[in-house]
């Protein structure tokens, strides 16, 4: 919910008073700028092997349940979570995809998408600008 003009004004006055009375404390209360986020990419090898291990873990879990062998079911759950853990280990910081690098958006010579749409609309209605 947004602040009203009065509330915003009062908050600014309180901030100014705090900065005047104790500048060091006011600086410690200021929020730090957010860190730039780095895109993450997933290793295909980790994804495939992790999913394969997770499927094997599910199969072992089903076999353990079918034959009512608790230790086999627990082993299936451990194997399954190991596969999912291996998938998460495949996330690495870096570019999302190498195929998208170097591609630049095509510059529009006539003013952009919306102006083209407006021009087409005017042509359909029979009027010219």
C-alpha positions as CSV (number, residue, x, y, z in Angstrom):
1,X,0.0,0.0,0.0
2,X,1.4,3.4,-1.0
3,X,2.0,6.2,1.4
4,X,-0.2,9.3,1.3
5,X,1.4,12.6,0.5
6,X,1.1,13.6,4.2
7,X,2.7,10.4,5.4
8,X,5.5,10.7,2.8
9,X,6.2,14.3,3.9
10,X,6.3,13.3,7.6
11,X,8.7,10.4,6.8
12,X,11.0,12.7,4.9
13,X,11.0,15.2,7.9
14,X,11.8,12.4,10.3
15,X,14.6,11.2,8.1
16,X,16.0,14.8,7.9
17,X,15.8,15.2,11.7
18,X,17.6,11.9,12.2
19,X,20.3,12.8,9.7
20,X,20.8,16.2,11.5
21,X,20.9,14.7,15.0
22,X,23.0,11.6,14.4
23,X,24.6,11.4,10.9
24,X,26.5,8.2,11.6
25,X,23.4,6.3,12.7
26,X,21.4,7.7,9.8
27,X,24.1,6.3,7.4
28,X,23.9,2.9,9.0
29,X,20.1,2.8,8.5
30,X,20.3,3.6,4.8
31,X,19.7,0.5,2.6
32,X,22.6,-0.8,0.7
33,X,22.3,-0.8,-3.1
34,X,21.3,-4.2,-4.5
35,X,24.0,-6.4,-5.9
36,X,23.8,-6.9,-9.6
37,X,22.4,-10.4,-10.3
38,X,24.4,-12.8,-12.4
39,X,22.5,-15.0,-14.8
40,X,22.8,-18.7,-14.0
41,X,23.1,-21.5,-16.6
42,X,22.5,-25.2,-16.1
43,X,25.0,-27.8,-17.2
44,X,23.2,-30.3,-19.5
45,X,25.3,-33.1,-18.2
46,X,24.2,-32.4,-14.7
47,X,20.6,-32.2,-15.8
48,X,20.6,-35.5,-17.7
49,X,22.6,-37.5,-15.2
50,X,20.7,-36.0,-12.2
51,X,17.3,-36.9,-13.8
52,X,18.5,-40.4,-14.6
53,X,19.6,-41.0,-11.0
54,X,16.4,-39.5,-9.7
55,X,14.3,-41.8,-11.9
56,X,16.4,-44.8,-10.7
57,X,15.8,-43.6,-7.2
58,X,12.0,-43.5,-7.8
59,X,12.2,-47.0,-9.3
60,X,14.1,-48.3,-6.2
61,X,11.5,-46.6,-4.0
62,X,8.7,-48.3,-5.8
63,X,10.4,-51.7,-5.6
64,X,10.9,-51.2,-1.8
65,X,7.3,-50.3,-1.4
66,X,6.1,-53.2,-3.5
67,X,8.1,-55.8,-1.6
68,X,7.6,-54.0,1.7
69,X,11.3,-53.7,2.4
70,X,11.8,-50.5,4.3
71,X,15.6,-50.2,3.8
72,X,15.2,-50.5,0.0
73,X,12.5,-47.7,0.1
74,X,14.8,-45.5,2.2
75,X,17.7,-46.2,-0.2
76,X,15.4,-45.2,-3.1
77,X,14.6,-41.9,-1.4
78,X,18.3,-41.2,-0.8
79,X,19.2,-42.0,-4.4
80,X,16.3,-39.8,-5.6
81,X,17.4,-36.8,-3.6
82,X,21.0,-37.4,-4.6
83,X,19.9,-37.1,-8.2
84,X,18.1,-33.8,-7.5
85,X,21.1,-32.6,-5.6
86,X,23.4,-33.4,-8.5
87,X,21.1,-31.3,-10.8
88,X,21.4,-28.3,-8.5
89,X,25.1,-28.6,-8.4
90,X,25.0,-28.0,-12.2
91,X,23.9,-24.4,-11.8
92,X,26.9,-22.1,-12.6
93,X,27.1,-18.3,-12.9
94,X,27.6,-17.3,-16.5
95,X,25.7,-16.5,-19.7
96,X,22.4,-18.2,-20.1
97,X,23.1,-19.4,-23.6
98,X,26.0,-18.9,-25.9
99,X,23.6,-18.9,-28.9
100,X,22.1,-15.6,-27.8
101,X,25.4,-13.8,-27.3
102,X,26.4,-11.2,-29.9
103,X,22.8,-10.9,-31.2
104,X,21.6,-7.3,-31.1
105,X,18.0,-6.2,-31.4
106,X,17.1,-5.1,-34.9
107,X,16.8,-1.3,-34.9
108,X,13.5,-0.1,-36.1
109,X,13.7,2.5,-38.8
110,X,10.0,3.7,-38.5
111,X,9.7,4.3,-34.8
112,X,9.0,1.0,-33.3
113,X,6.4,-1.7,-32.9
114,X,3.5,0.4,-31.6
115,X,3.9,3.0,-34.4
116,X,3.8,0.3,-37.0
117,X,0.7,-1.1,-35.4
118,X,-0.9,2.3,-35.4
119,X,-0.1,2.8,-39.0
120,X,-1.6,-0.6,-40.0
121,X,-4.7,0.3,-38.0
122,X,-5.1,3.6,-39.8
123,X,-4.6,1.8,-43.2
124,X,-7.3,-0.7,-42.3
125,X,-9.7,2.0,-41.3
126,X,-9.1,3.7,-44.6
127,X,-7.6,6.9,-43.3
128,X,-4.0,8.0,-43.7
129,X,-2.0,10.1,-41.3
